[in-house]
């Protein structure tokens, strides 16, 4: 096998450098898309979590009110 010259080696290294840079550009674009999607998804999860806390609070308040009403009704002789 013939020994490659320095010019051939330099050209191959430049080709590899171009491929690596292209891959970084593609990954950067993909990374931006992933971040954008993550922000949208996190917002949805946050709304669902807030809704769950709101619903839990409403149930707690209604439970207290109904227990007081039932206690009052039972105290009056039902």
C-alpha positions in Angstrom: 0.0 0.0 0.0 1.5 3.4 -1.0 2.2 5.9 1.8 -0.2 8.9 1.5 1.4 12.3 1.1 0.9 15.1 3.5 -1.5 16.8 1.1 -3.7 13.7 1.0 -3.8 13.5 4.8 -4.5 17.2 5.1 -7.4 16.9 2.6 -8.9 14.0 4.5 -8.6 15.9 7.8 -10.4 18.9 6.2 -13.1 16.5 5.0 -13.5 15.1 8.5 -13.6 18.6 10.0 -16.4 19.6 7.6 -18.4 16.5 8.5 -18.0 17.2 12.2 -19.0 20.8 11.8 -22.1 19.8 9.8 -23.0 17.3 12.5 -22.7 20.0 15.2 -25.0 22.3 13.1 -27.6 19.6 12.7 -27.4 18.7 16.4 -27.8 22.4 17.3 -31.0 22.7 15.2 -32.3 19.5 16.7 -31.4 20.8 20.2 -33.4 24.0 19.6 -36.4 22.0 18.5 -36.2 19.7 21.5 -36.0 22.8 23.9 -39.0 24.4 22.2 -41.0 21.2 22.5 -39.9 20.8 26.1 -41.1 24.3 27.0 -44.5 23.6 25.5 -44.8 20.2 27.2 -43.7 21.6 30.6 -46.3 24.3 30.4 -49.0 21.6 29.8 -47.7 19.6 32.8 -47.7 22.7 34.9 -51.3 23.5 34.0 -52.3 19.9 34.8 -50.6 20.1 38.2 -52.2 23.5 39.0 -55.6 22.0 38.1 -55.0 19.0 40.4 -54.2 21.3 43.3 -57.2 23.5 42.6 -59.5 20.4 42.5 -58.0 19.1 45.7 -58.6 22.4 47.4 -62.2 22.5 46.2 -62.8 19.0 47.5 -61.3 19.8 50.8 -63.5 22.9 51.2 -66.6 21.0 50.2 -65.8 18.2 52.6 -65.6 20.7 55.5 -68.8 22.4 54.5 -70.7 19.2 54.1 -69.4 17.8 57.4 -70.5 21.0 59.2 -73.9 20.8 57.6 -74.4 17.1 58.5 -73.2 17.8 62.0 -75.8 20.7 62.3 -78.6 18.5 60.9 -77.8 15.7 63.3 -77.7 18.1 66.2 -81.2 19.3 65.4 -82.5 15.8 65.5 -82.3 14.9 61.9 
